[in-house]
Amino acid sequence: MSHGGDREDEVRRMLDGPHPQVPADLARRAAERGSGMLRRRLFARRLMLLVACAAVVAFTVWAMAAHPWQVPPAETTPSQGW
């Protein structure tokens, strides 16, 4: 025998009972909190985009100055006495 019936009865009693009062300004506070979260998320997204662009520019400047794709010159010369 499952205890699902007991749990259902308990949930029904809880839902049928008196409901607590909801604060009158709950919707306004929720909207303010949500807009604040959206502003912070937008700021973080823009900051990450700015950091990514700065990294691309820094890498490009380094690559143009260092030429990492070229083979470095040999530091020793081959001997001529073969």
CORSUL-V226882 format. One line per field, one symbol per residue. ss: DSSP state (H for helix, E for strand, C for the rest). psi: psi as a letter, one per 40 degrees, with the letter a starting at -180 (. if undefined). burial: I if it has 9 or more other C-alpha atoms within 8 Angstrom, else O. A space follows every 50 residues. Layout:
# CORSUL-V226882
ss->???
psi->???
burial->???
This chain:
# CORSUL-V226882
ss->CCCHHHHHHHHHHHHHCCCCCCCCCHHHHHHHHHHHHHHHHHHHHHHHHH HHHHHHHHHHHHHHHHCCCCCCCCCCCCCCCC
psi->hieddddddddddddeahiihhidfddddddddddddddddddddddddd ddddddddddddddddgeeihiihdiiiief.
burial->OOOOOOOOOOOOOOOOOOOOOOOOOOOOOOOOOOOOOOOOOOOOOOOOOO OOOOOOOOOOOOIOOOOOOOOOOOOOOOOOOO
